[in-house]
Amino acid sequence: YAFMKTSCMHCADPSCVSACPVTAMTKDPKTGIVAYDAEACVGCRYCVVACPFGIPKYQYDSPTGKIGKCELCRHRYKDGHYSACAEVCPTGATLYGRTSDLLSEAKRRLALAPGSLTTYPRGNLSGGPDQSYQGYVGKYKQHVYGETEYGGTQVLKLSAVDFEKVGMPYLPPKSSASTSETIQHTLYGGLLMPFAVLGAMTYVAKRNVHHEDDAPTDEQRKEGS
């Protein structure tokens, strides 16, 4: 058996944020957390469709149609806590910390020989009390999922089996949000597209306008017939 915890990947360039028309989905520039504002949400579910990981879930039993997703337990930070899943995980299978620290730990494990004894950290990798313990290294696939997928994600994963088997899809290194926003910014930068469309419409309108002086008289119409 293989088990994988599924939660928001907190993408570097999140499609849910790009797709949301009312900024109910936002990315914190400091923490990188992709957060959700239920007060701003209009229930359009664009974020549900846009996410390649299938994370945002529409709460159909809610009278206001809220979206449910992981927000890295940001509501616990003010009390000195962090993500509850990482705080209570007894084996350190789920860790919390800076993305750079998580990536370093992931690559350290990949470099170890399977079956060798090593130290496994637990809890907050970037601070807090030492909760590490000794354990044997598993036989990991030589890939850190999230390092390059979809423009990079702040949640990184290791696996002993193919990632597709534990529900992590194959994704290109560039996110759809980055592609679509590049196209939009190119077309609408400096009002290029609106002016081009307006110019084309003006040209077509002028071609189809006939002045009264150019209109044929009744006699000309009879001769033509």
N, C-alpha and C positions, 0 to 999 in steps of 0.2 A: 504493500500500500504506500501511497505518497499523498501527503496532505499539503495544501497551500492556502494560506490566509488571503482572502480577497478583500481589497479595500481600495480607496482612491489612490492613484499613483502620483497625484500632485505633480502633473506634467510641467516641464519648464515652459512649454507653450501650449496651454490647455485649450482643447477644442470647445469644451463646454463654456468657457469664458468668452471665446470668440463668437460662439453661436447665440449666446444669451442676448436678447434685444433690449433688456431692461436692467442690465448689470446686477442681476440677482446673484450671478456667479462672478466672483472676483478672485484675483491672485494677489496675496499680500507681498509687496515688493521686498519686505524685510525677512519674513519667515518663509516665504514661498508657498504658504498654505493656500489651497484653493477652497475658498469659503463660500457659504451659501446664505443668502438673506431672504428669509421666508416672507418678510414684509414687502419686498420689492417684486417677488415672483408673481407671474401672472398665469402660471400653469400651462405654458405653451409646450413644454417637454422638448424643446429644441436641444437642450443639454443631454437628454436621454439618447436622442438620435445621434448626436455629434460624438459622444464619447466612444472611442474604439475599444475600451475595456468593459463597457456595459455596466458602469458603476452607478451613476445617478439613477435612483428608482423613484417612480411616481407613486405617491401614497394615495391609492384610490379610495381608501377608507377614510381619508381626511376630507372634511367638508370644504376646506379651502384648497385642496389639491397640492399639498406640499411635496417637495423633493427630499429624499433621504440620501445622504452620502457621508462618508468619513471626512471629518475636518481636523484630524489629528488631535482631537480632544482640546481644542484651543480654549474652551471654556474653563479648563482646569489649570491653565498656566498662571493665572493670578494668585492661585493658592500654592504655587511652588511645585505643582505636579506636571506630568507630561502625559503622553499617550498611554491610556490605561492598559492597552493590550501589551505594550512593551514593559510597562511597570510591573505587571503581575506575571509575565511569562516565566515559568520556572527554569527553562533550559536556555533562554537567550535565543530561541528560534526567531523571535521578533525583537529587534533592537530599535532604540530611538537615538537620534543625534544628528549632527551636521551631515549633509550628503557626502562631503569630502571624507569625513571620518568613516562613514558606512562603506564607502567605496574602497578605502584603504583596508578595512577589515575583510571585506569580501575578497579582495585580491590576495590578501595574506592567506586566507583559507584555501584558495585555489592553488596557491603555490606549495601547499603542504602535501606530503605523501599520504595517500589514503591509508587509514589504519594507525597512523602515528598519533602520539599523545600530544595534546596542545591545550592551551588555556582559552576557554570560551568566556567572553564577557556577557554580562546580563544588565538589563535596565537601560540607563542612559549612557551611551558610548562617549558622549562629549562632556561628561561631568557627573557628579554624584558619587555616592559610596561605591567602593570596589566590591562587586558581587560575583566575581569571576570564579570559575571552577575548572577542574581538569576533566578532559573528555577525549574521545578518539575521533579522528577526522574521518568524515564520510567521503564517498567517491563522487565528487561533484562534477557536473557538466562544466566544461571550461568556458563559461560565459556568465557575465553579470547582466542579468536582464534589467533593462532600464538605463544602462549606461549610455546607449546610443539610440535605443528604440524611440521612434516618434519624436525626435528632437531632444531626448533625454527626459528622465523622470526623477523625482526626488525620492521615490520609493524604489529600492534596489532589491533584487531577489536572486537567490542561489537555489539550485535544484539538482537532485541526483538523477532525475529522469528528464526527458524532453519537455520543454516548457509548454508546448502545445497540449501535452497530456494532462497538465494541471491547470488548463484554462487560460494560459497566457498566449495571446495570438502573435503570429509573426507580423511585424510592422516595419515599415521602411524607416530610415534614419531621420527623415524630414516629416514634420507634422503637417496634417491637412490645414490646420489653422494658419501655419506659416505660409503655406502655398496660397491659400485663398486671400489672406490679408495682403500679401505681396501684390497679387493681381488687383485687388481693390485699391490699394494705395497708388499703384501705377496708373490705373485708369482714372481715379478721382483726384489724384494729387494735382493741386493747382487748378482744379475744376476742369481738367482736360476733357474728360468724357462728357460732362454736362454741356460744355461749349460745343463740342463736336456734334452731339445729338441735336442741340438747338440749331446749329448751323445747317445741318442736313434737313431738318424739318422746315427751316426758312426757305431753303433752296427749292424743296418740293412744293411748298405752298406758292412760291412766286411763279413756278412753272405752270401751275394750274389755275392761275388768276388771269382772267381776260378783261381788259378794259372795255368800257362801253363804246369808245371810239373805234375799237377794232372789231366790234361785233358786226356781222353781216346784216344788211338792210333786208326788208321784205322783198324788194325787187331782185336783189342778189340771190336770195333764197329761191325765188321762183325760177330765175335763169338757171340756177344750179340744178333744180329739179327737172 
